[in-house]
Amino acid sequence: MIFTAQALQQSLRSSQIVKTLGWIMEVLPNGGLVNKGEGSPLGHEAMPAPGASPELLALVVDELACGVVVTSLTGVVLYANQAAHLEMERTGVLSIRGNLLQAHSLEDGKTLQDALSRAAEGKRSLINLPGDASVRLSLAAVPLKAEAGLAARVALFFSRAAVYESLTLCFFARNHGLTATEEQVLAVLCQGYSTPEIAQQMRVAVSTIRSHVRSLCAKTRSSGVRELVNRVAVLPPAASALQRGPMH
């Protein structure tokens, strides 16, 4: 069975999934765990904050812009968040068939299995699954803490599909008072396009785009396009605006 946030609200009671989600939150930066003492292999033990629950952890992971899939060492899927499902559908590089995570090419399948094998040895790895010529998927494979009586698990963290699709880009634009056109220009800048290329896409003069860029830098107090794009790149990884509800 593959768990989504909605299903977890009613049916997430398995101790394996509960502990797995807890470890996902600890692996992620600022995972929301407090009171770290002694006891874990890393020299500390994370204790959940009061009010924490499996449902809450699942909802938090589902709000991430990056996909997260947790599997056994043989590729049996224990958990997949919404971003992972969307990214697998978008790229077509991986899919979940039955309850198994499978690559769509033999080469990618071997690369994935090698990463799971390294995880079995307690080793982390970063892999690239090229798919076809038009798409590519990068994954970080992280072995999770072993628990007595439970099979070993691996967390697979997907690369973010695109910064310009992030919900936080909308917040960034709002916080700095950007116009809709300026936000559009910023989104295209974050895709790596030059000023002339943006002008061609938007069917306006290059001078118009340069004017928008100057306004963007002034409003965000950035010294140039590089600093501006870098600031967007490090925004918090909130889920895509396309998969979330309206902003308030």
N, C-alpha and C positions, 0 to 999 in steps of 0.2 A: 504493500500500500504506500502511495506517495502522499505526504502530508502537505496541505496548504494551510495558510493562516486561518481560513474560514473553518476548515475541518478540525484544525487543532483546538479551536475554541470549544468544541464539543467532545472530541475524541482523543485528545492528546493526554494520555495517562501512562503511557509506557515509560518505565524508568530509563530505558536506553535512550529514547528521544529526549527526555527531560535533561539527562546528563549531557547529551550531545549538544543541545542548544546552549546549555550553560557554558560549555567549553568553547563553543563558537563565539559567544559574547566575550569570553576572556581573551581569545586570540585577537579579536577585533580591537582597535584602539578605542579607549574610553568606553569599554563594553558595558558599563553600568554596574560593576561589581565593586563592593567595598569590603573593609575589614580584612585586609590581607595579612595573614600571619605565616606560621611555619607549617609545613606538611606536604606540599606538592613537590614534584620533581624539580621545579624551578626555584624552590626555596620559599614558596609562599602558597597559601591556600586561599582561594577567593570564596567569600561568603556572600550569598545573595542579599541584597538590601531588603528591608522589611517591605512586604507587599509584592515582592517579585513572584512571578509564577511562570510556568511553561507557556501559557497562552500569551503573556506579556512579552516574553523573549521571542516567541514566534512572530508576533506582530512587529516587533522592532526589526528583526532580520528581514521581514517582508518589506520594510520601508527603505531598505538600502538600494542604491542605484546599481551596485554590483551584484551579480548572481552568486548564490551560495548553494552548493549541493553537497550533501553528506552521504557517503557511500561506505559499504564494507570494502574489504580488500579485494573482493571479487567483483566489485562494481554494482552490487545491489543497492538501490537508492533508498535511503532512510528518510531523507528530507530534501526538498528543493524549494527555494523561495520564488516569489513571483518574477523577480528580475531574471532569474536563471531560466525559467520557462520561456519568457519572452525572448531572451537572447538565443536560446537554442532554436526557437522557431524562426528568428530573424536570420541567423547564420546558416542553419541547416548542417552544422558541423557535428553536433551531438544531438542525441534524442534519447528519450526514456521509452523503452519498449518493454511492456509488462512492468517489471520493477527493476530492469537493468539499464544502466547508463551505457550507451553504445555510440561509437563513432561511425560516421558514414563512409569512411575509407579504411582500407586495411592498414595503411601507414599511420593514420591518426589513431587507430585502435591500438596499434603496437606502442605508440608514444604514450597513450593514456595508461595502458597496462604497465609500462615501465615505471611511470610515476607512482602507481599504486603499489608496485613491488618495492620501490624505494621507501614509500611510506611504511610498509610492513617492517622495514629495518629502522624505522624512526627518523628517516631523512626527509627533509622538505625539498621541494623542487619547483621550478618554473618551467612550464612547457608551452610550446606554440603549436597549435593545430591549424595548418594552413587551409584546410578545406579545398575549395576551388580557387581560381585566380582572383575572384572578387571579394572574398571574405577571409577573415583570419580570426582565430580565437585564442587568447592567452589565458592560461590557468595556473594558479598557485596551488599545489597539492600540499596540505599540511596534516600530518598525523595527529590525531587527538589523543588525549590522555587515556591510557588503558584503565579499564575498570574491571574489578573482579567479577567473573561470571558473564562478562559481556564481550562480544566479538570486537576486534579492533575496527576503528572507524577512521575515515579520511575526510577532511573538509576540502572541497574544491572551490576556490574563490575565482570568479570570472573577472576579467578586465572589464572596465566600464565601457559600454557601447559607444558613448559619445558624451563629452562634457556639455556640449551645447544643448543636449536633450534634458539635462538635469533640472529638476525643480528649483534647485538653489540658484540657477542662472536667472530664473524669473525673479526670485527674491533679490538677487544682486542688482538687477535692473531697477526694481522698485525702490530699493534702498538708496540708490544713487540718482533717482529721478530721471532715468533714461526714457526717451520716447520709444514708441513701438518700432519705429524705423531704426533707431540707434541700437535697440536690442537685437533686431534682425541682423544688422551689420556686425555686431559683436559675435553673434552666433556663427556667422560665416567666417569671421576672422579666426575663431577657435577651431574651425575645420582646416585651417592652414592655407586659405586662399589669400592671394595678394589683392591689393587695392584695385588694380585694373580688372582682375578676374571677378571681384565682387561687383564692380560697376557693370561688367558684361552680364552677370547673372541677374542683377536688379534692373538692367536696361536704363541706366542713368549715366551721367557724365562722371569721369574719374574724379573731377574736381568736387563733385557732390559727395562722393564717398570719402574723399580726403577731409572735407568739411565735417562729416559725421565722425570720422576718426578723431579729429582734433577736439570735437565736443565730448566724445567718449573719454578721452584722456583727461580733459579738464574736469569733467564731472566726477571722475573716479580718482582724480589726483594721481594719475599714472604718468610716468616719464615718457612712455612710448608704448607701441603696440606689444612689444615683448613683455614688458612688465604687466600690461593689462591682461594679456592672455594667460600669463603665469598666475595671476591672481584668481582668474576663473578656474584654472586647472586644479587649484588646491581648495576649492570650495567643498564644504561637507557633502558626502555622497548620498544625498537624499534621492529617493526614487524618481524616475522619469515623470515629468508632468503628464505624459500620455497615459500613464497607468494609474495615476492618482486622481483624487477629486479636485475640485476648484480650490484656489487659494483664497484666504480670507484676509 
